Amino acid sequence: MNGYIRVYTGKGQGKTTSSFGAGLRAVGAGYNVFLVQFLKSREDSALNILKDIDGFTIERYGREGKLKGDTLPVDYELAEKAFEAAEEAVFSGEYDLVIMDEVNVALDQELIDVERVLGLIEDKPVEVEVILTGRYAHPEVIDVADLVTEMHPVKHYLKSGVEAREGFDY
C-alpha cells in the first residue's frame, strides 16, 4: 500500500486533533504510528489516552512558553531533535504513519530547513504515510503533498473571552 503525504494547515482549530484521529484510525487497523511534536510542551488531554495505546508512540520536543519571535538556541536544538526523531521513525521500518505535529510552524520560524523536510518526503519508503501539521505550511511542502486541508476559522468562542478548557480545547 502506498503511503501519502498529508498537510493539515491554516488558522483554524483542528489540525493536531485531525492528525490524532488519523493516528487512531491507523492503530485501529493494525498499523503502528509515531507522533513527534515540534514546539509543544504544554499538557494535552488527548495525550493522556494516546500514550497508553499499543502501537501509538509519542515524542515531544518543545519549550514551555515558546512564542513566535521568542527564539532561543534551545529551540533550534529541540527542533533538530524532533526532526531527527521523525527521520528515524520514517526510515525505521517500524512505523506505518509518522505524524510531524507543528512542523509547519518550525519551518515558518526557520528552526529547521525546508530542504531537509522535502528530502525526507522524497526519500521516505513508499509505504510510509506522513502527516505534517501546523499553520503556515511552506508552499514547497504543499506542492509535494498528496492531500492538503486548510482549517479556516469561521467562529470561535475563544474570541469572546472564553478561556481554553481542559478536555475540550487541549
Backbone bond lengths (Angstrom), bond angles and torsions (degrees), N, CA, C in turn:
res aa  C-N    CA-C-N  psi(-1)  N-CA   C-N-CA  omega(-1)  CA-C   N-CA-C  phi
1 M - - - 1.455 - - 1.528 108.96 -
2 N 1.314 116.36 136.29 1.457 120.82 177.32 1.515 111.04 -76.21
3 G 1.322 115.76 139.84 1.455 121.48 172.38 1.515 108.45 -98.90
4 Y 1.293 116.52 135.61 1.460 121.75 -176.30 1.522 111.53 -105.59
5 I 1.318 114.91 169.88 1.465 122.70 177.07 1.513 107.34 -106.25
6 R 1.328 115.90 120.57 1.462 121.62 178.28 1.525 109.01 -115.06
7 V 1.320 115.42 143.00 1.466 121.86 175.16 1.519 108.01 -125.95
8 Y 1.335 115.84 126.35 1.465 122.65 172.94 1.519 106.36 -113.86
9 T 1.331 116.85 113.18 1.456 121.50 -173.65 1.520 110.35 -137.52
10 G 1.319 116.76 -175.09 1.456 122.02 178.07 1.515 112.45 107.46
11 K 1.329 114.98 173.41 1.463 121.80 -176.14 1.520 113.22 -89.42
12 G 1.313 117.15 -7.62 1.461 120.55 -177.92 1.514 112.86 -83.58
13 Q 1.315 115.05 162.71 1.454 122.56 179.11 1.527 109.63 -75.90
14 G 1.340 116.28 146.52 1.454 119.85 172.00 1.512 116.43 121.92
15 K 1.315 118.27 -1.26 1.464 120.34 -177.65 1.534 111.26 -66.92
16 T 1.317 115.59 -54.09 1.462 120.10 178.90 1.522 110.35 -64.90
17 T 1.321 116.77 -43.94 1.460 120.97 -179.30 1.526 110.93 -59.71
18 S 1.320 117.39 -40.60 1.472 120.59 177.27 1.522 111.33 -62.72
19 S 1.324 116.03 -39.77 1.466 118.48 179.02 1.528 110.84 -67.42
20 F 1.343 117.14 -36.32 1.464 120.17 175.99 1.531 110.18 -62.04
21 G 1.317 116.42 -42.52 1.463 120.75 178.81 1.517 111.88 -61.75
22 A 1.333 116.31 -42.40 1.464 120.08 177.33 1.525 110.50 -62.88
23 G 1.326 115.90 -39.63 1.458 120.36 178.10 1.517 112.28 -64.23
24 L 1.319 116.58 -43.57 1.470 120.39 177.98 1.523 111.35 -62.40
25 R 1.321 116.07 -42.71 1.468 120.08 178.34 1.533 109.92 -60.40
26 A 1.333 116.56 -42.87 1.464 120.44 -179.61 1.530 111.22 -63.92
27 V 1.330 117.13 -46.58 1.466 120.41 178.68 1.526 110.36 -61.41
28 G 1.322 116.52 -40.04 1.460 120.80 178.48 1.515 112.87 -61.17
29 A 1.328 116.62 -25.29 1.466 121.45 178.70 1.530 111.92 -94.52
30 G 1.346 116.49 6.28 1.456 119.84 176.37 1.513 115.49 94.94
31 Y 1.322 118.13 8.92 1.460 121.68 179.28 1.524 110.89 -91.77
32 N 1.326 116.13 159.89 1.461 122.61 176.48 1.518 109.89 -101.90
33 V 1.329 115.28 136.79 1.465 122.38 -174.39 1.523 109.96 -121.72
34 F 1.319 115.50 138.37 1.465 122.26 173.11 1.519 107.89 -120.83
35 L 1.319 116.09 122.28 1.463 122.78 177.55 1.513 108.32 -111.33
36 V 1.327 116.69 121.61 1.461 121.04 172.87 1.520 107.39 -117.46
37 Q 1.317 115.55 128.00 1.460 120.74 -179.43 1.522 109.72 -105.91
38 F 1.327 115.03 120.27 1.454 123.08 173.58 1.530 107.67 -87.09
39 L 1.322 117.86 140.16 1.471 123.37 169.97 1.522 114.54 65.21
40 K 1.318 118.38 14.83 1.466 119.17 -177.24 1.518 110.72 -120.71
41 S 1.330 114.75 131.98 1.460 120.40 173.45 1.523 110.83 -136.60
42 R 1.325 116.31 -17.09 1.464 121.41 -178.85 1.530 110.19 -64.50
43 E 1.312 115.48 145.80 1.460 120.37 178.35 1.529 110.80 -59.02
44 D 1.305 115.39 144.46 1.459 122.68 175.94 1.520 106.63 -136.78
45 S 1.310 116.69 118.10 1.467 121.44 -175.07 1.521 112.88 -56.58
46 A 1.316 117.51 -33.26 1.468 120.00 -179.57 1.525 111.16 -61.80
47 L 1.323 116.85 -33.08 1.460 119.85 -179.20 1.523 112.03 -66.77
48 N 1.324 117.08 -24.62 1.464 120.22 177.74 1.520 111.45 -60.38
49 I 1.311 117.22 -31.30 1.463 122.22 177.85 1.526 110.75 -90.98
50 L 1.328 116.74 -47.05 1.464 120.58 -175.14 1.523 112.22 -58.85
51 K 1.326 117.15 -37.34 1.473 120.00 -176.62 1.527 112.74 -64.62
52 D 1.325 116.80 -20.68 1.465 120.88 -178.72 1.527 113.66 -96.19
53 I 1.311 117.45 1.75 1.465 121.27 -177.91 1.524 109.69 -90.39
54 D 1.328 116.23 123.44 1.461 120.43 175.88 1.523 108.96 -60.90
55 G 1.318 115.81 133.33 1.456 120.40 179.60 1.510 113.65 92.48
56 F 1.340 117.98 0.05 1.466 122.04 -179.89 1.528 107.56 -122.87
57 T 1.319 116.61 102.06 1.464 122.90 -177.67 1.524 109.35 -99.94
58 I 1.336 116.25 136.63 1.466 121.40 -176.85 1.522 110.01 -127.93
59 E 1.329 116.18 132.56 1.468 122.66 169.66 1.519 107.62 -131.93
60 R 1.339 115.91 139.25 1.469 121.26 -176.48 1.527 109.33 -125.50
61 Y 1.326 115.34 136.33 1.458 121.67 -179.78 1.525 108.48 -136.04
62 G 1.301 115.95 98.62 1.456 119.33 179.54 1.508 110.89 -163.11
63 R 1.315 114.93 160.09 1.457 122.45 179.21 1.514 108.57 -108.31
64 E 1.313 116.48 132.00 1.468 121.83 177.61 1.525 109.42 -57.37
65 G 1.320 116.17 129.61 1.458 120.98 175.42 1.512 115.48 83.50
66 K 1.331 118.73 9.09 1.471 121.30 179.06 1.513 109.91 -65.56
67 L 1.334 116.12 125.10 1.456 122.44 177.18 1.515 109.16 -120.23
68 K 1.326 116.77 157.05 1.461 120.82 176.72 1.522 108.30 -60.49
69 G 1.309 116.72 131.82 1.457 121.25 -179.86 1.521 113.15 88.74
70 D 1.317 116.83 -9.39 1.462 122.88 -179.41 1.525 107.45 -106.79
71 T 1.322 116.46 62.62 1.456 120.73 -172.04 1.524 110.71 -99.12
72 L 1.315 114.82 128.76 1.457 122.77 177.51 1.525 108.99 -115.10
73 P 1.333 118.17 161.85 1.469 119.60 177.98 1.532 113.29 -53.53
74 V 1.321 117.36 -34.32 1.463 120.27 179.87 1.531 111.56 -62.67
75 D 1.328 117.79 -28.60 1.465 120.49 179.45 1.526 111.12 -66.92
76 Y 1.334 117.16 -37.97 1.461 120.77 175.64 1.530 110.09 -65.36
77 E 1.331 116.07 -41.23 1.462 120.70 179.68 1.527 111.04 -63.69
78 L 1.327 116.47 -44.09 1.464 120.21 -179.92 1.526 111.45 -66.75
79 A 1.328 117.08 -40.16 1.468 120.33 177.93 1.526 110.39 -64.40
80 E 1.321 116.46 -38.86 1.462 120.55 177.66 1.529 110.71 -63.51
81 K 1.325 116.77 -44.05 1.468 120.61 178.20 1.527 110.87 -62.80
82 A 1.322 116.51 -40.66 1.468 120.20 178.67 1.523 110.46 -63.37
83 F 1.332 116.44 -44.51 1.461 119.41 -179.91 1.528 110.61 -64.24
84 E 1.326 116.59 -42.83 1.464 119.83 178.88 1.529 111.21 -61.87
85 A 1.332 116.73 -38.31 1.472 120.23 177.51 1.527 110.57 -64.06
86 A 1.335 116.51 -42.81 1.469 120.65 178.36 1.523 110.59 -63.30
87 E 1.321 115.58 -45.68 1.463 121.03 -179.52 1.533 110.75 -60.34
88 E 1.322 115.91 -45.47 1.466 120.14 178.65 1.528 110.81 -61.23
89 A 1.322 116.81 -42.70 1.468 120.74 -179.85 1.529 111.51 -64.22
90 V 1.325 116.63 -43.39 1.469 121.08 -178.80 1.525 110.97 -59.76
91 F 1.325 116.92 -40.99 1.466 120.55 -174.17 1.529 113.88 -97.44
92 S 1.324 117.67 1.81 1.465 121.40 -175.41 1.524 113.94 -72.70
93 G 1.325 117.27 -24.52 1.458 120.52 -173.04 1.516 112.86 80.49
94 E 1.320 116.63 -0.97 1.463 122.15 -177.38 1.526 112.91 -93.18
95 Y 1.335 117.22 -26.80 1.469 120.82 -172.27 1.524 111.55 -115.09
96 D 1.326 114.43 140.87 1.460 121.93 178.13 1.525 111.45 -95.57
97 L 1.327 116.22 -27.97 1.463 122.98 179.65 1.517 108.36 -132.64
98 V 1.329 116.21 127.92 1.464 122.03 175.48 1.519 107.35 -119.23
99 I 1.330 115.31 121.58 1.461 122.12 179.61 1.521 108.05 -104.26
100 M 1.329 115.95 120.96 1.470 122.34 177.65 1.529 107.26 -105.80
101 D 1.326 115.26 84.32 1.461 121.84 -174.23 1.527 110.51 -75.26
102 E 1.316 116.09 126.36 1.470 125.62 -179.89 1.525 113.77 70.22
103 V 1.328 117.47 16.52 1.461 119.17 176.47 1.529 110.87 -64.29
104 N 1.338 117.20 -30.82 1.468 119.25 178.49 1.523 111.40 -62.55
105 V 1.313 117.16 -37.20 1.465 121.31 178.24 1.528 109.87 -69.94
106 A 1.331 117.13 -40.64 1.465 120.40 176.80 1.527 110.54 -60.44
107 L 1.327 116.78 -38.00 1.469 120.59 175.67 1.522 111.00 -66.54
108 D 1.320 116.58 -45.07 1.459 120.97 -179.55 1.528 111.48 -60.86
109 Q 1.315 116.98 -36.42 1.463 121.30 179.93 1.528 112.15 -86.37
110 E 1.329 115.97 5.68 1.461 123.88 177.58 1.524 112.64 57.85
111 L 1.330 115.59 34.92 1.459 120.82 175.84 1.521 110.99 -81.15
112 I 1.327 115.98 -24.34 1.462 122.26 172.32 1.524 107.52 -137.12
113 D 1.314 115.48 159.03 1.462 121.30 -175.99 1.528 110.72 -89.93
114 V 1.319 116.11 135.63 1.462 120.84 -178.40 1.527 111.58 -60.57
115 E 1.317 117.68 -31.10 1.466 120.21 -179.68 1.527 111.24 -62.85
116 R 1.316 117.20 -33.23 1.468 120.28 178.07 1.524 110.56 -68.26
117 V 1.320 116.32 -41.73 1.465 120.07 179.02 1.524 109.91 -66.22
118 L 1.321 116.75 -43.83 1.460 120.25 178.07 1.529 111.10 -62.24
119 G 1.324 116.96 -38.82 1.461 120.95 177.10 1.519 112.11 -63.34
120 L 1.327 116.08 -41.02 1.466 120.77 177.21 1.525 110.55 -61.47
121 I 1.319 115.75 -44.69 1.465 120.66 179.31 1.529 110.63 -62.73
122 E 1.322 116.16 -44.79 1.465 120.70 -177.27 1.529 112.29 -67.23
123 D 1.331 116.74 -37.84 1.461 121.14 -173.13 1.526 114.47 -93.46
124 K 1.322 117.91 -6.43 1.468 120.64 -175.01 1.530 110.34 -60.11
125 P 1.322 116.97 151.18 1.464 119.00 173.01 1.529 110.01 -58.88
126 V 1.303 116.65 142.98 1.463 121.96 -173.21 1.523 112.43 -58.67
127 E 1.326 117.44 -29.79 1.464 120.16 -175.24 1.530 113.97 -85.92
128 V 1.326 118.88 -7.56 1.469 121.41 -177.42 1.528 110.10 -88.56
129 E 1.323 115.22 127.17 1.470 122.48 175.64 1.530 107.68 -90.24
130 V 1.330 117.16 140.79 1.466 121.51 179.19 1.521 108.73 -130.09
131 I 1.334 115.35 132.10 1.466 122.10 174.79 1.518 107.98 -115.05
132 L 1.329 116.13 129.01 1.463 122.55 177.13 1.520 107.78 -115.63
133 T 1.334 117.44 124.29 1.458 120.26 -177.54 1.524 111.17 -117.59
134 G 1.320 114.28 167.23 1.459 122.25 174.18 1.515 112.10 119.41
135 R 1.317 113.77 154.09 1.465 120.00 175.18 1.523 109.96 -60.79
136 Y 1.309 114.54 165.75 1.471 122.35 170.29 1.525 113.72 62.55
137 A 1.313 118.07 40.83 1.469 119.57 178.54 1.522 109.65 -54.86
138 H 1.304 115.46 134.39 1.463 122.03 -178.79 1.533 108.87 -67.74
139 P 1.333 117.83 137.16 1.473 120.56 -179.18 1.530 113.75 -55.18
140 E 1.327 117.31 -35.79 1.467 119.40 179.90 1.528 111.40 -70.37
141 V 1.321 117.07 -32.34 1.465 120.40 175.96 1.524 109.30 -68.85
142 I 1.318 116.47 -42.90 1.466 120.62 176.82 1.530 110.30 -58.69
143 D 1.322 116.83 -41.52 1.465 121.00 -178.64 1.527 112.77 -60.78
144 V 1.329 117.53 -37.19 1.470 119.43 -176.42 1.527 112.90 -91.60
145 A 1.313 117.44 -8.60 1.470 121.14 -179.08 1.525 111.00 -72.27
146 D 1.323 114.84 153.19 1.460 121.63 175.83 1.518 111.83 -92.42
147 L 1.328 116.55 -25.62 1.459 122.77 -179.07 1.526 107.34 -142.33
148 V 1.312 116.80 128.37 1.467 121.69 176.76 1.520 107.74 -130.13
149 T 1.327 115.33 123.73 1.457 121.45 175.61 1.516 107.92 -117.39
150 E 1.330 115.71 126.05 1.461 120.41 177.03 1.523 108.71 -105.68
151 M 1.322 115.25 117.52 1.464 121.23 177.27 1.527 107.77 -80.83
152 H 1.312 115.83 124.99 1.465 120.93 -176.89 1.528 109.47 -120.90
153 P 1.345 117.68 120.87 1.464 118.82 179.71 1.525 111.43 -73.95
154 V 1.294 116.04 130.51 1.460 121.73 174.53 1.525 109.00 -104.80
155 K 1.331 115.27 -44.69 1.458 120.95 179.61 1.525 107.32 -156.41
156 H 1.324 116.97 140.81 1.463 120.41 179.40 1.515 109.69 -149.31
157 Y 1.318 116.49 132.11 1.463 121.48 -177.73 1.526 113.19 -64.50
158 L 1.331 119.01 -22.51 1.461 120.38 177.75 1.528 111.41 -62.85
159 K 1.331 116.74 -28.14 1.474 121.11 178.66 1.524 112.08 -67.32
160 S 1.327 117.38 -18.84 1.467 120.31 -179.86 1.527 111.76 -95.40
161 G 1.335 116.67 11.24 1.451 120.20 175.89 1.516 115.60 98.91
162 V 1.316 117.80 -1.31 1.462 121.13 177.25 1.528 108.26 -68.47
163 E 1.320 116.94 134.65 1.460 120.59 177.64 1.523 109.82 -80.26
164 A 1.336 115.73 147.19 1.460 120.92 176.97 1.523 109.34 -58.71
165 R 1.338 115.09 138.46 1.462 121.19 -174.18 1.523 111.15 -111.17
166 E 1.331 114.80 128.65 1.455 120.14 177.67 1.527 109.66 -60.05
167 G 1.315 114.99 135.07 1.461 120.08 179.35 1.518 113.59 91.22
168 F 1.320 116.97 -19.43 1.465 120.92 178.55 1.527 111.63 -117.58
169 D 1.316 116.86 -39.20 1.461 121.34 -176.83 1.525 112.82 -111.81
170 Y 1.305 116.93 -17.73 1.463 121.14 176.74 1.510 109.49 -156.61
